[in-house]
Amino acid sequence: MYIYDEIDQRLVDERVRQFRGQTERFLAGKLSEEEFRALRLRNGLYIQRYAPMLRIAIPYGLLSTKQLRKLAEITRKYDRGYGHFSTRQNMQLNWPKLEQVPDILAELATVQMHAIQTSGNSFRNITTDHFAGVARDEIVDSFVWCEIIRQWSTFHPEFSFLPRKFKIALNGGRSDRAAVAVHDIGLHAIKDERGEIGFKVLVGGGLGRTPMIGVVIREFLPWRHLLTYLEAILRVYNRYGRRDNIHKARIKILVKERGADKFREEVEAEWAQIKDGPATLILEELARVAARFTRPSYERLPNLDLAAIAIPGFGAWAKRNVHPHKVSGYAAVTLSLKKTGVPPGDVTAEQMEAIADLADRYSFGELRVSHEQNLVLADVRQSDLVTVWREARQLGLATPNLGLLTNIIACPGGDFCALANAKSIPVAEAIQRRFDDLDYLHDIGELDLNISGCMNACGHHHIGHIGILGVDKNGEEWYQIEIGGNQGEIRPGTKAALGKVIGPSFARAQVPDVIERLIECYLERRDSDVERFVDVVHRIGIEPFKERVYGSTDQAATRRHRERAVA
């Protein structure tokens, strides 16, 4: 865990005092709605469909059990007893009272937490690989680099009012578990031929109204120049990014309009002026930041043969929810927040407290939030896995569906968000219930399904193998389906891709049938059991899938579902 120093704590405490005064002036009528809007957004406070929404920062997804217990206490005291983990690795409260938000922020500050820059036209939470520090393919511990960027970007005076919100993702392993290609800036750690550490730099990625895959503007950036190069990129964006049209203000639009080559030249020219300036990193600075992180005291343990543990139900969970660890005798465990019937990413106060107990007993008092909206115990002894599984199962957190269709990523949608065109949660639940058969799920194999309630794409539908987008048709909720998206290079030969829309949208009741037809087409067309849905889409194109979906009737799909259920 990163431990705050005196400066960190003072900044957070001062921000709480400032926002308390701003809120009191607003409630007293001394600040207008428009004047208060900019202030509340910079403290993570939105006004949603039915109530305010507070977005709490969880820097790079790293949480201590003390912090999780505080979140449980806050949700019980100030909200409705639950919170929602988002794809940005943050937590959202959907029902706080405006006048109590300063009290919430004050309580968060007691455990080194805040809501700074979780909204507004500034840097958002820097996201990374949820297996940072423990992955076997790790090149760098991305937590250290994310913290360096966090310290540099928080309250940066030159970039406090950017044209639009700005998102950075950093991946420290060989496999991309941070979706770096769909961020304003994506950083992928690499080594050159001499073994020197650096970063591949991508710019101009993003989802939302105009989805784009980022372009590589530097194949190798030596680590010491990371901050100066980021500063050069931000200066070009701050100078030329549009402020007259919110829909054309993101850096991806600037990169597209100017062209990757011209944008690269402008960044390199700006960088030449500051390349060896005060922000140039040195080994002592790396050591200073790294020293602020506590590290587990690992024991010397042998690796166990988990496949030999013949306990009914354990094998499926171990295959899906247990992940390799770089230290012998340990494993990382994903606690699934995707049980059928529960909104994806939601967790109750009681579950949070129980999860904190699990992490204290079995994972050195630490856990992580994944951008897939699950929680991770990163340092579990293999000898404790059966016990962890049994306890997680009792809590409803052991659904063995990681990487499978029902591990759905979804935004809160129209149930909460004022921007949403349609609801996400009921669609996710309907799909989960349709495919709530583990044997069938394992036969289907790896498949990412993502749902967004509007084109802002908080559910990352563009990079789901199957993506579902809520749209408005004459005041009614409809759903557009796209296929073939991919978040990044998870395995050799794969790369980030945006899905393609298969055709006209569907009513909510039709969506599970449509997904079933897509799956049937895939199962008939795959070459082997290991060829994934997305691989088949890329191999044969979307036309066969379109024909299956639009050439079938609702009655036929329903009949097939009933026949399989009986069988």
FIDOTI-638832 format. One record per residue (C-alpha): x, y, z; residue in one letter. Coordinates in steps of 0.5 Angstrom, whole numbers, plus 500, padded with zeros to 3 digits. Layout:
# residues N
XYZa/...
//
This chain:
# residues 567
500500500m/502507499y/503511505i/501519505y/507523507d/505530511e/504534504i/499529501d/495529508q/495537508r/493537501l/487533502v/485536509d/485543506e/481541500r/476538505v/476545509r/475549502q/469545500f/466545506r/466553506g/464552498q/458548500t/455552506e/456558501r/452555496f/446552501l/446559504a/445562497g/451566496k/454562490l/450560484s/448554481e/453555475e/459558480e/458552485f/458547479r/465547477a/467547485l/463541486r/465537480l/473538482r/471534488n/467528485g/460531486l/455530480y/448531480i/444525477q/437523476r/435522483y/440524487a/447527488p/453522486m/460522489l/466519486r/471517491i/478516488a/482510489i/489511486p/491506481y/485501484g/489500491l/486499497l/487498504s/483494509t/482500513k/480504507q/475499505l/472499512r/471506512k/468506505l/463501509a/462505514e/460511510i/456507505t/452505512r/452512515k/451517509y/448513503d/444506502r/449501505g/452499498y/457502493g/459501486h/466500483f/467503477s/471501471t/476507473r/477503479q/474508483n/468508488m/461511487q/456513492l/449514489n/445517494w/449522499p/445528501k/449534498l/449538505e/453531508q/458531502v/463535506p/463530512d/464524508i/470528505l/472529512a/472522514e/475519508l/481524509a/482520516t/484514512v/488518506q/482518501m/479523497h/475525491a/480530488i/480530480q/475525480t/471529475s/471536471g/476538466n/482535469s/486529470f/482523472r/484517476n/491514473i/489506472t/493500471t/494493472d/490490478h/496485478f/501490479a/507488483g/505480483v/504478475a/509474473r/510478466d/511484470e/517489467i/516494472v/511495478d/506500475s/504502482f/510506483v/510510476w/502511477c/504514484e/509519480i/504521475i/499522481r/504527485q/506530478w/499531476s/495533482t/493540482f/498542477h/497549476p/499549468e/493544467f/488545472s/483547466f/484543460l/479543454p/476536457r/477531462k/484527461f/485519462k/492516463i/493508463a/499505465l/501498464n/507494467g/507487464g/508484457r/500483457s/496489457d/491489463r/490496463a/487497456a/492503454v/490504447a/483507449v/486512453h/488519452d/495517454i/497510454g/503508457l/506501456h/512499460a/518496455i/525494455k/530496449d/535491446e/540493452r/535492457g/533499459e/526500462i/522505458g/515506455f/511506449k/507512449v/500512445l/496518445v/489520442g/485513444g/478514448g/471511447l/465515448g/461519442r/467518438t/471512439p/478511437m/484507438i/490511440g/496512436v/504510438v/507517438i/514514441r/516507441e/521508446f/521513452l/527512457p/524512464w/527518466r/524523461h/517520463l/514526466l/517531461t/514528455y/507528459l/508535460e/510536452a/503532450i/499536455l/502543453r/500541446v/493539448y/492545452n/494550447r/490547441y/485543444g/478546442r/474549448r/468551444d/465544443n/465539448i/464534443h/470535440k/474537446a/478531447r/485530445i/483524440k/479529436i/486534436l/490528434v/485526428k/484533426e/492534426r/494528424g/499523428a/505525424d/504533425k/502532433f/508528434r/512533431e/509538435e/510534442v/517533440e/518540439a/515542445e/519536449w/526539446a/525545450q/524542457i/527535456k/532535461d/528540465g/527540473p/521534472a/527529469t/526523473l/532521477i/534514481l/533518488e/526520486e/524513484l/527510491a/523516495r/516514492v/518506492a/520507499a/512510501r/509503499f/509498504t/511491501r/509484504p/513479508s/513473503y/515466506e/519461502r/513456500l/512451495p/508451489n/502446490l/498442484d/491446485l/488441480a/490435484a/485438490i/479434489a/473438492i/467439488p/466446485g/473448487f/477446481g/472451477a/473457481w/481456481a/481455474k/478462473r/479466479n/486464481v/491467478h/499466477p/504470482h/511471481k/513469488v/513461489s/507458494g/502464493y/497466488a/492472486a/485471487v/479475484t/473476488l/467476483s/462482484l/458479478k/453474482k/447473478t/442478480g/447483483v/448489479p/455489476p/460492481g/456493487d/458491494v/454492500t/457495507a/457488510e/460485504q/466490504m/467489512e/467481510a/472482504i/477487509a/477481514d/479476508l/484481506a/487482513d/487474514r/490472507y/493478503s/497482508f/491487509g/491490502e/486489496l/485492489r/480494484v/480492477s/477496471h/473489470e/469492477q/471486481n/476486487l/483482488v/486479493l/493479490a/498475495d/494469498v/498463500r/496457496q/495453502s/489458504d/486458497l/481452499v/479456505t/478463502v/474460496w/469457502r/469464505e/468468499a/462463497r/459464503q/459471502l/457471494g/463473492l/466466489a/462466482t/467462477p/466467471n/472471470l/473472463g/466469461l/460472458l/457473465t/463477468n/459483465i/462490465i/456495466a/455502468c/449504473p/445506467g/438509467g/437507474d/441512476f/445517471c/442523468a/446522462l/443515460a/439513455n/437506457a/438502463k/444497464s/443493470i/436490468p/439488461v/446485465a/441481470e/437478464a/443476460i/446473466q/440469468r/439467461r/447464461f/447462468d/449455467d/457454468l/458448464d/455452458y/459458460l/465454460h/463451453d/463458450i/469460453g/472467454e/468472452l/468479454d/461483454l/460490456n/454495457i/453502457s/447506458g/449512453c/454514448m/459516454n/461509454a/462508462c/461501461g/467500455h/462497450h/466499444h/472494447i/467488449g/467482445h/460483445i/458491446g/451493448i/449501448l/443504450g/440508445v/433513445d/428512440k/422517441n/423516448g/423509449e/429505451e/433501445w/439497445y/445497439q/449491439i/456491436e/461485436i/469484435g/471489440g/478488444n/481491450q/488490448g/494485447e/492480453i/495474449r/500474443p/497476436g/491480439t/491488439k/486493441a/480493437a/473497436l/467493435g/462494429k/455495430v/451489427i/445493425g/438496427p/437496435s/433492439f/428492445a/430490452r/426484452a/430482445q/437483448v/438476451p/435472445d/440476440v/446474445i/444467444e/444467437r/451471436l/453465441i/450460437e/453462430c/460463434y/459455436l/458453429e/463457426r/469456431r/475452429d/476449435s/475449443d/480454444v/478459438e/475465442r/468469440f/472475438v/477471434d/472468430v/469475429v/475477426h/476471422r/470471418i/467478419g/460480422i/456478416e/454471418p/453474425f/448479422k/444474418e/443469424r/441475428v/436478423y/434472420g/431469426s/425470429t/424471437d/419465437q/425460434a/430463439a/425462445t/424455443r/431453442r/432456449h/427452452r/429446449e/436447452r/433448459a/429442458v/436438456a/
//
